[in-house]
Amino acid sequence: MYQLTPETPQDYWEVEALYDTCFAPGREALSSYRLRDGVPAVTGLSHVARDAGGILGGAIRYWPVRIGDVAALLLGPVAVHPTRQGEGLGRALIEESLRHAAPLGWDRVMLVGDAPYYGRFGFEVLNNVEMPPPTNPARVLGRAIAPGAWDGVSGKVRRWLD
C-alpha cells in the first residue's frame, strides 16, 4: 500500500536520486530537459509515492510547455524504483496525478515515451506536434484532459518562459 501525495521541496533530492537510479546516465541531456531548464514543475501535479514506512517507491513530475500559444503539460519523468516495479505504482502515479490537472486549469498533457505502454492511459501519437531534436516523432504522445483539447494543435514545443 502506497500513499500518493504532492511532491514537496523536501522530497526534491530523494526524487532526483530515484531518477538517477531508474534512468541512464546523461538523462538530463535529453531534449525534454531543455524544455524544463529554469522552469519550475507544476505545483500540485508532481507526486511521490511512499510505502507505510515512508520509503519512496515512485515519483512523477509535470512541466508547463507551449505549442505556439497553446499551453500543455509535459509529463515526465515518471519512475518507479526497480524493487517496486510490477505493482501498478506507475499506473497509480499517472492516474492520480492527472486527476488533479483539470481542476488546476489544464486541458492537455503530452510526453515522450513508448506508445504501447502509455497507450494504456489514453495517450496517442501527436502527429502535428514537434519536440526539439533529436526526438523520434513516434514517441511524441498526448492525451486530452478536456474533450477535443488537442484538436487543431500543431507546431513546435517550446519552453513555458520563452
C-alpha positions in Angstrom: 0.0 0.0 0.0 1.3 3.4 -1.0 0.4 6.9 -0.1 0.5 9.3 -3.1 1.0 12.9 -2.2 2.1 16.1 -4.0 5.8 16.5 -4.1 7.2 19.0 -1.6 10.6 20.8 -1.7 11.8 18.3 1.0 11.3 15.5 -1.5 13.4 17.0 -4.2 16.8 15.4 -3.7 15.3 12.0 -2.9 13.3 12.1 -6.1 16.4 13.1 -8.1 18.2 10.1 -6.6 15.3 7.9 -7.7 15.5 9.3 -11.2 19.3 8.7 -11.2 18.6 5.0 -10.2 15.9 4.4 -12.8 17.4 6.2 -15.8 20.6 6.0 -17.8 23.5 8.4 -17.1 23.1 11.6 -19.1 19.3 11.7 -18.7 19.5 15.4 -18.4 21.0 15.7 -21.9 17.6 14.7 -23.4 15.8 17.4 -25.4 12.8 17.3 -22.9 15.2 18.6 -20.2 15.9 21.7 -22.3 12.1 22.5 -22.0 12.4 22.2 -18.2 15.5 24.3 -17.7 14.8 27.2 -15.4 11.1 26.4 -15.3 9.5 25.2 -12.0 7.5 22.0 -12.1 3.7 22.4 -11.9 2.7 22.7 -8.3 0.1 20.2 -7.2 0.6 17.8 -10.1 4.1 16.4 -9.3 3.6 13.5 -6.9 5.6 11.0 -4.8 4.5 7.5 -3.7 5.7 6.3 -0.3 5.1 3.0 1.4 3.9 2.6 5.0 7.5 3.0 6.2 7.9 6.3 4.3 10.2 4.8 1.7 10.0 6.4 -1.7 8.7 4.0 -4.3 8.0 6.3 -7.2 7.6 9.8 -8.4 6.1 11.8 -11.3 6.7 15.4 -12.4 4.9 17.8 -14.8 6.2 20.9 -16.5 4.3 23.6 -18.4 5.2 24.0 -22.1 3.7 25.8 -25.1 2.9 24.7 -28.6 2.5 28.0 -30.4 0.3 30.0 -28.0 -1.4 26.8 -26.6 -0.5 25.6 -23.1 0.2 22.0 -22.3 1.6 19.8 -19.6 4.8 17.9 -20.2 4.6 14.7 -18.2 8.0 13.3 -17.1 9.9 11.9 -15.7 7.8 9.2 -14.1 9.8 6.5 -12.3 9.2 3.5 -10.0 12.1 2.1 -8.0 13.3 -1.2 -9.6 12.3 -3.1 -6.4 8.7 -1.8 -6.7 8.1 -2.3 -10.4 5.2 -4.5 -11.5 3.0 -3.5 -8.6 0.9 -0.9 -10.5 2.6 2.0 -9.0 3.4 3.7 -12.3 -0.3 3.5 -13.3 -1.3 4.9 -9.9 1.1 7.8 -10.2 -0.1 8.7 -13.7 -3.8 8.4 -13.0 -3.8 10.0 -9.6 -1.7 13.0 -10.7 -3.8 13.6 -13.8 -7.0 13.7 -11.7 -5.7 17.0 -10.4 -4.9 18.5 -13.8 -8.4 19.7 -14.9 -9.2 21.4 -11.6 -5.9 23.3 -11.9 -7.0 24.5 -15.4 -5.0 22.1 -17.7 -6.7 20.8 -20.8 -3.9 18.6 -22.4 -0.9 16.6 -21.5 2.0 15.3 -23.6 5.1 13.2 -23.1 7.9 11.5 -24.9 7.6 7.7 -24.4 6.6 4.3 -25.7 3.2 4.3 -27.3 2.4 0.7 -26.3 2.9 1.5 -22.6 1.3 4.9 -22.5 -1.5 4.0 -24.8 -3.0 2.1 -21.8 -3.5 5.6 -20.2 -5.2 7.2 -23.3 -2.0 8.7 -24.9 -1.8 8.8 -28.7 0.9 9.9 -31.2 0.7 13.7 -31.7 1.4 13.9 -35.5 1.4 17.7 -35.7 3.4 18.4 -32.5 7.2 18.7 -32.8 9.5 18.2 -29.9 13.1 19.6 -30.1 15.5 17.3 -31.9 16.6 14.6 -31.6 13.2 13.3 -30.6 11.6 10.4 -32.5 8.2 11.8 -33.7 6.6 8.4 -33.0 7.4 8.9 -29.3 5.6 12.3 -29.0 2.3 11.4 -27.3 -0.6 13.3 -26.0 -3.8 12.9 -24.1 -6.7 15.3 -23.9 -7.8 16.1 -20.4 -10.7 18.1 -21.8 -12.6 16.6 -24.8 -11.1 17.9 -28.1 -8.2 19.6 -26.3 -5.7 18.5 -29.0 -7.9 19.4 -31.9 -6.1 21.8 -34.2 -3.0 22.0 -32.0 0.2 21.9 -34.0 3.7 23.3 -34.1 6.9 23.2 -32.1 7.0 22.6 -28.4 8.8 25.3 -26.6 9.7 26.3 -23.1 7.0 27.9 -21.0 9.0 31.0 -20.4 10.1 31.6 -24.0 
